Amino acid sequence: MDQPTRQQISKWRRYLANERAEAAVYRELARKKKGEERDILLKLADAESRHEQYWQEKLGEFVGMPQKPDLNTQLMGWMAKNFGSVFTLALMQSAESRTPYMDDDDASEQLAADERVHAEVVRGLAVQGREQISGNFRAAVFGANDGLVSNLALVIGVMGSGAQSSVLLLTGVSGLLAGALSMAAGEYVSVKSQNELLDASRPAAAATQLAGELDVNANELALIYRARGLSNDEAERKAETVFQTLQERANASHPSSGHN
């Protein structure tokens, strides 16, 4: 096997640091959870640890001293410790979806498939939190926008009255206009914000398309179904059915050459 180039060593070390840090993020999120969600996050952490092992083996004697992960990965670690899981999972979802393994020949097809499956698992976990906060989020955005705009309009209106006789009229008109404008603007901003949250929750391409590239023993496809609400047993059965169907299709497309 040819020795890796300096560019490859540098890149692989960065991958190693990022995988190690992402595993730590998932474990930190799992520490604050219970039940099914905690178990899913821990399995994601285990998967990232397997990826870490892959790059360690690739590096071999060139593994070197531990390095810092990318700034984005460091940010996710900081958010996992200091903020709620919804915001951290949103960043993790984006990071898993933009995996560089898709265009890197040094990464195996299984690693690339794993990362895309992880994005779907994280999406499933995040959607539950988004559904819980979407109503409060909309109300908060609407209320803050309405209060700021209407109060600012009233203050400017009263300050510009110039005469006592017109204070009441001007205040009333200013209040009417401020209320109408702020409600319209607030509704637009809050609805747009909610739609963006929902867009981020919609599944990407069918996860079963990646099943052929996954590790059957790890069976990470089941994590997607669990993140979407199925029980552990139901998710395992569904994943096994998908793998079995793919195997049957593969056998059908490559019949035995010895058959007469």
Secondary structure by P-SEA (a helix, b strand, c coil): cccccaaaaaaaaaaaaaaaaaaaaaaaaaaacccaaaaaaaaaaaaaaaaaaaaaaaacccccccccccaaaaaaaaaaacccaaaaaaaaaaaaaaccccccccccaaaaaaaaaaaaaaaaaaaaaaaaaaaaaaaaaaaaaaaaaaaaaaaaaaaacccccaaaaaaaaaaaaaaaaaaaaaaaaaaaaaaaaaaaaccccccccccccccccccaaaaaaaaacccaaaaaaaaaaaaaaaaaaaaaaccccccc
